Amino acid sequence: MNDAVLKPTLEIRQYLEFTPYQDRFLEMKSYTEQRDLNSPDQLWLLQHPAVLTQGQAGKPEHILIPSDIPVVQSDRGGQVTWHGPGQLVIYFMFDLNRLKWNVRTLVSYAENLMIELLRKYGIEAYAKPDAPGVYVNDRKIGSLGFKIRKGRSYHGLALNIDCDLFGFHTINPCGYAGLEMVRICDLVENYPDFNQLCRDVIEHFQNSGYFNDVKVIPA
């Protein structure tokens, strides 16, 4: 049996409309719990309506200003963050054992994916060893948080495109007081929109070499 046969299939689902966080959270958790050794890996590309999500270690005091933005308790790692329109969210439902990845491999892969996307548009971003995510001149442009269950991942990353930063101003983003957030639209004039970045992500995974077949499924 050759290596191509051993590689898994990846299904990429792109949501064309805003999709509620709670619905997708329950769906990806259910998929992870029910999948078996032959289930394809999945990657979801989407935008949420405005929501604050608390990670497993989330502390209420990191929500600084009460607002009408709903707060959802999540089982991902990390503290509180904001999701909303104008932000690319990518969820990774990967069988890490099958890929021969560990958690650090997954985190680095997600960070490097954001760095690669940004470099394509002339933005030099970097990761920090002690603070997960991606930064430009000490301002955070991409966040991430995962849950691993029986060697399989879910949750993922969020990259700021042209979102309203108000939600971030109501919290200590990712638990860091005074952390400044930045968006792609703040850094380049003719910036890529959500659909363009989705195309870039799909192309990245088609060329990644980790998957035998990459199927794109509109949601």
Secondary structure, 3 states (H helix, E strand, C coil): CCHHHHCCEEEEEECCCCCCHHHHHHHHHHHHHHCCCCCCEEEEEECCCCEEEECCCCCHHHECCCCCCCEEECCCCCCCEEECCCEEEEEEECEHHHHCCCHHHHHHHHHHHHHHHHHHCCCCCEEECCEEEEEECCEEEEEEEEEEECCEEEEEEEEECCCCCHHHHCECHHHCCCCCECCHHHHCCCCCCHHHHHHHHHHHHHCCCCCCEEEEEEC
